[in-house]
Amino acid sequence: MDVLLERKSVRNYTNEDVKQEDLEYILRAAMSAPTARNTRCYSFLVIKNKETHKKIAQIHRAAQMILEAPLAILVVGDEDKAYEKYLPQDCAAATQNILLAATAKGYGSVWCGIYSNEERAKAIEKLFDLPTNIKAFSIVVIGKSTDNRPPKNGWDPEKTKYEKWK
């Protein structure tokens, strides 16, 4: 439970690399995410190249922190494998697992959305030469955080209803 409460969006990073064994842990967590009918329609592209980071930052205005970070993971989904229209939910679960696993290993991370911004998705898909059935969903930027702020407390009992809305 602690990792859930400790996770926060981090936008400032050191230049320290993500250890390969930690990256594998994060990817294992991503691949453990549930999918509709267990299609496992997601895949992951690890991006370490700084020139590619610059290109992503040009496409995705809200992903400027990628310029400081050692790596990012592009989460994609295969429309041909996804059950019905559940690709976004499947990729969202994998994205959340990446964020939590990064936190568990002592890294900061931030979810940079691609889905459902068609212009952004097309540009990212073109940048990585993705086949037409492979859809870009999110980019998760990961690295050692320079942010010492505590995570936000999201607890709000008013957000919980029982049995009926009123």
C-alpha positions as CSV (number, residue, x, y, z in Angstrom):
1,M,0.0,0.0,0.0
2,D,2.9,2.4,0.8
3,V,4.0,2.5,-2.9
4,L,0.5,3.6,-3.9
5,L,0.6,6.5,-1.4
6,E,4.2,7.5,-2.2
7,R,3.8,7.7,-6.0
8,K,3.8,11.2,-7.4
9,S,4.3,12.9,-10.7
10,V,7.9,13.9,-11.0
11,R,9.1,16.5,-13.5
12,N,12.7,17.1,-12.5
13,Y,15.5,14.4,-12.7
14,T,19.2,13.9,-12.1
15,N,21.2,12.5,-14.9
16,E,21.7,9.2,-13.1
17,D,20.9,6.2,-15.2
18,V,18.2,3.7,-14.4
19,K,19.8,0.4,-13.5
20,Q,19.1,-2.4,-16.0
21,E,17.8,-4.7,-13.3
22,D,15.4,-2.0,-12.1
23,L,14.3,-1.4,-15.7
24,E,13.5,-5.1,-16.0
25,Y,11.6,-5.0,-12.8
26,I,9.5,-2.1,-14.1
27,L,8.8,-3.8,-17.4
28,R,7.9,-7.1,-15.5
29,A,5.4,-5.0,-13.5
30,A,4.0,-3.5,-16.7
31,M,3.6,-6.9,-18.3
32,S,1.7,-8.1,-15.2
33,A,-1.1,-5.6,-15.7
34,P,-4.5,-7.1,-16.4
35,T,-6.1,-7.0,-19.8
36,A,-9.5,-7.7,-21.1
37,R,-9.7,-11.5,-21.8
38,N,-6.0,-11.7,-21.0
39,T,-5.1,-10.5,-24.5
40,R,-1.9,-8.8,-23.3
41,C,-2.2,-6.4,-26.2
42,Y,0.4,-4.0,-24.8
43,S,4.1,-3.6,-25.7
44,F,6.8,-1.3,-24.5
45,L,9.5,0.7,-26.3
46,V,12.4,1.8,-24.0
47,I,13.8,5.1,-25.2
48,K,17.2,6.3,-24.0
49,N,18.5,8.2,-27.0
50,K,18.8,11.9,-26.2
51,E,18.1,12.9,-29.8
52,T,14.9,10.9,-29.7
53,H,14.0,12.6,-26.4
54,K,14.4,16.0,-28.1
55,K,12.0,14.9,-30.9
56,I,9.4,13.7,-28.4
57,A,9.6,17.0,-26.6
58,Q,8.9,18.8,-29.8
59,I,5.8,16.7,-30.4
60,H,4.6,16.6,-26.9
61,R,4.6,20.0,-25.2
62,A,3.8,18.5,-21.8
63,A,6.7,16.1,-21.9
64,Q,9.6,18.6,-21.7
65,M,10.9,16.8,-18.6
66,I,12.1,14.0,-20.9
67,L,15.0,16.3,-21.8
68,E,16.4,15.8,-18.3
69,A,15.5,12.1,-17.7
70,P,17.7,9.1,-18.6
71,L,14.8,7.2,-20.1
72,A,11.2,6.9,-21.1
73,I,8.9,4.0,-21.9
74,L,6.4,4.3,-24.7
75,V,3.4,2.2,-24.0
76,V,1.6,1.0,-27.1
77,G,-1.3,-1.3,-27.8
78,D,-2.0,-3.7,-30.7
79,E,-5.5,-3.1,-32.0
80,D,-5.4,-6.5,-33.7
81,K,-4.9,-8.3,-30.4
82,A,-7.1,-6.1,-28.1
83,Y,-10.5,-7.5,-27.0
84,E,-13.2,-5.3,-28.5
85,K,-12.5,-1.6,-27.5
86,Y,-10.5,-2.3,-24.3
87,L,-7.1,-1.3,-25.6
88,P,-7.1,2.0,-23.7
89,Q,-8.0,0.4,-20.4
90,D,-5.4,-2.4,-20.9
91,C,-2.6,0.2,-21.7
92,A,-3.7,2.4,-18.8
93,A,-3.3,-0.5,-16.4
94,A,0.2,-1.2,-17.7
95,T,1.1,2.5,-17.5
96,Q,0.0,2.6,-13.9
97,N,2.1,-0.5,-13.1
98,I,5.1,1.2,-14.6
99,L,4.6,4.3,-12.4
100,L,4.2,2.2,-9.2
101,A,7.1,-0.1,-10.0
102,A,9.4,2.9,-10.7
103,T,8.3,4.4,-7.3
104,A,9.0,1.0,-5.6
105,K,12.6,1.0,-7.0
106,G,13.2,4.6,-5.8
107,Y,12.7,6.4,-9.1
108,G,10.5,9.3,-10.0
109,S,8.1,9.1,-13.0
110,V,5.4,10.9,-14.8
111,W,2.6,9.8,-17.2
112,C,2.6,11.8,-20.4
113,G,-0.6,11.1,-22.2
114,I,-0.9,10.4,-25.9
115,Y,-4.3,8.7,-26.1
116,S,-6.8,10.3,-27.2
117,N,-4.9,13.2,-28.8
118,E,-5.0,12.1,-32.5
119,E,-2.4,14.6,-33.7
120,R,0.1,13.7,-31.0
121,A,-0.6,10.0,-31.4
122,K,0.0,10.1,-35.2
123,A,3.3,12.1,-34.7
124,I,4.6,9.6,-32.1
125,E,3.5,6.7,-34.3
126,K,5.3,8.2,-37.2
127,L,8.5,9.0,-35.2
128,F,8.8,5.3,-34.1
129,D,7.6,3.9,-37.5
130,L,4.8,1.9,-35.8
131,P,2.7,-0.4,-37.9
132,T,-0.9,0.9,-38.4
133,N,-2.3,-1.6,-35.9
134,I,0.1,-0.5,-33.1
135,K,-1.3,2.6,-31.3
136,A,0.7,4.9,-29.0
137,F,-1.0,5.3,-25.6
138,S,1.4,7.0,-23.2
139,I,5.0,7.9,-22.5
140,V,6.3,7.3,-19.0
141,V,9.4,9.4,-18.1
142,I,11.6,7.8,-15.5
143,G,14.7,8.8,-13.5
144,K,16.1,9.7,-10.1
145,S,14.0,12.6,-8.8
146,T,15.3,15.9,-7.6
147,D,11.9,16.7,-6.2
148,N,11.8,16.4,-2.4
149,R,8.1,17.5,-2.0
150,P,5.9,14.9,-0.3
151,P,3.3,13.2,-2.4
152,K,-0.2,14.8,-2.5
153,N,-2.8,13.4,-0.1
154,G,-5.7,12.5,-2.4
155,W,-7.9,11.2,0.3
156,D,-11.4,12.7,0.2
157,P,-14.2,10.9,1.8
158,E,-16.7,12.9,-0.2
159,K,-15.6,11.0,-3.3
160,T,-17.0,7.8,-1.9
161,K,-20.7,6.8,-2.2
162,Y,-22.4,3.7,-0.9
163,E,-25.1,1.8,-2.8
164,K,-26.6,4.9,-4.4
165,W,-25.3,8.2,-5.6
166,K,-27.2,10.3,-3.0
